[in-house]
Amino acid sequence: MLKAAGAVLVIFACTALGYSQSLTFQKRLGCLEEIRKMTILLLGEITYRREALPQAMERVSGKVGAPFCDFLKEVSKEAGSCQGIRFSQIFTGRAESFLKNSGMTKQDKDSFAQLGEYLGYMDVSMQKNTVELYLKELETEILQAQKEEPVKTKLYRSMGALGGIFLAIVLI
Amino acid sequence: MKKAEITRLFPAHIRNALEAAQFPMEQVYEIRLRVNAPLIVISQGKEYFLTEKGKFSREESEACFVSAEDLKETMEYISNYSMYAFEDEIRQGFITIQGGHRVGIAGKTVLEGDKIKSVKYISYINLRLSHQIKGCAAPLLPYIIKDSRICHTLIISPPRCGKTTLLRDLIRQVSNGNRYLPGVSVGVVDERSEIGGSYQGIPQNDLGIRTDVLDCCPKAEGMMMLIRSMSPEVVAVDELGDYEDIHAIESVIHCGCKLFATVHGSSIEDMKRKPLMQRLVQERIFERYIVLQHKDRAGRVRAIFDERGTSLYDDKRKQGILC
């Protein structure tokens, strides 16, 4: 009886692990799509309104979902307080803390942090070129993730359940 | 002027030096940053090196040194992390920041055809602090008001002699009213945000209760716009220079408005030699010329002339008219 209960628990835990992995993958895709939206909106603020970055971020913060809404608000607040910290440092620091549990890969986070290096620097055409280049890379990542999503979701979930059954059999 | 308004523009070590400084910011006229060179502060017409401990020194070796990275960082803070938002200003070589302070820049110019597109590798920054000296134009009022009416006035001055400070107070006194005249409505075309020091459309300097400010607007267009929209009795502009400005002045004068303007120069003769100004002098458009000089301190009047060139005041004969 005890063995059966243990086996059920192992199967349940492994299945949950598989589900969680698939959710992380979906979360990553959601984040990448939200970053794309945020970047496009920021680009509009920069190229058309010529709004200063802290103000532009504040405006865009109301139009994007979590965690980017709070991320933008925090960066805008810190940049606006003029404490003698470079923008790239503010951006990277906040990105690290806000994207901790976003499901994004290290490479995703690095290229997002790199965007902060170039934001605000030089003229509008340079901003446009840099941001568009980032958007292109982001688009490739999103397409790749969208393509992989059904396969990977299915894979993680079935791997979790099957792994659980396998482990249960081995343990019994 | 708040000290923090200025110190926040600099990287940590310069910021610390300025914060530790004992001298009042009101006495500082310029802060000059040059790549791989000592930081220089111009205070009351004299040049000093600023030490890391915030003291004025004559010794170059004690000075706070400025690196290329410091300049890059300073530009980030000056532009509020948004260099692109100042693209047009950078092309002209200066940025006006909150408080009406002007940041002059130099570096490597980027050309598009034969026109300057931008400035990169900014290696020289000159922060010119805007000063508001209330009452400094009071001694001039009897000279520019004749038979209870304001005269068209041109302030002629070399750079750094206080022409904008004087113009600002003149606007304030005419707008608020003074012992010679009740207040009148004044329209200010503040092309470089230096007169009002506007931030997000709100002047940071006191320009008087009857003053309307058109901020960051080209002078020629702005003067006509103000006349059409705000019907000012006096129009004030800083630093005349283009053909369009001169053309707009004629329109202002023919609309019945009075004009206060400033121009770079050191005498009426200088004006006669400038092709653009020559005709205005010959046609006696301006009724008063106030010539400034940098003797002892900025904002000292050297002479005042009427439209015929007759001297109404001469600093050599009489002392201490202004400030």
HADDOCK unambig.tbl for C-alpha pairs under 7 A between the chains (distance, minus, plus):
assign (segid A and resid 50 and name CA) (segid B and resid 85 and name CA) 5.18 0.50 0.50
assign (segid A and resid 51 and name CA) (segid B and resid 85 and name CA) 6.49 0.50 0.50
assign (segid A and resid 52 and name CA) (segid B and resid 80 and name CA) 6.65 0.50 0.50
assign (segid A and resid 52 and name CA) (segid B and resid 82 and name CA) 5.24 0.50 0.50
assign (segid A and resid 52 and name CA) (segid B and resid 85 and name CA) 6.13 0.50 0.50
assign (segid A and resid 53 and name CA) (segid B and resid 81 and name CA) 6.36 0.50 0.50
assign (segid A and resid 53 and name CA) (segid B and resid 82 and name CA) 5.72 0.50 0.50
assign (segid A and resid 82 and name CA) (segid B and resid 8 and name CA) 6.14 0.50 0.50
assign (segid A and resid 83 and name CA) (segid B and resid 8 and name CA) 6.97 0.50 0.50
assign (segid A and resid 84 and name CA) (segid B and resid 8 and name CA) 6.66 0.50 0.50
assign (segid A and resid 84 and name CA) (segid B and resid 11 and name CA) 5.96 0.50 0.50
assign (segid A and resid 84 and name CA) (segid B and resid 12 and name CA) 6.26 0.50 0.50
assign (segid A and resid 86 and name CA) (segid B and resid 73 and name CA) 6.95 0.50 0.50
assign (segid A and resid 87 and name CA) (segid B and resid 81 and name CA) 6.46 0.50 0.50
assign (segid A and resid 120 and name CA) (segid B and resid 81 and name CA) 5.33 0.50 0.50
assign (segid A and resid 120 and name CA) (segid B and resid 82 and name CA) 4.19 0.50 0.50
assign (segid A and resid 120 and name CA) (segid B and resid 83 and name CA) 5.63 0.50 0.50
assign (segid A and resid 120 and name CA) (segid B and resid 84 and name CA) 6.30 0.50 0.50
assign (segid A and resid 121 and name CA) (segid B and resid 82 and name CA) 6.55 0.50 0.50
assign (segid A and resid 121 and name CA) (segid B and resid 83 and name CA) 5.62 0.50 0.50
assign (segid A and resid 121 and name CA) (segid B and resid 84 and name CA) 6.77 0.50 0.50
assign (segid A and resid 122 and name CA) (segid B and resid 83 and name CA) 5.39 0.50 0.50
assign (segid A and resid 122 and name CA) (segid B and resid 84 and name CA) 5.56 0.50 0.50
assign (segid A and resid 123 and name CA) (segid B and resid 83 and name CA) 6.30 0.50 0.50
assign (segid A and resid 123 and name CA) (segid B and resid 84 and name CA) 4.06 0.50 0.50
assign (segid A and resid 123 and name CA) (segid B and resid 87 and name CA) 5.81 0.50 0.50
assign (segid A and resid 124 and name CA) (segid B and resid 84 and name CA) 4.97 0.50 0.50
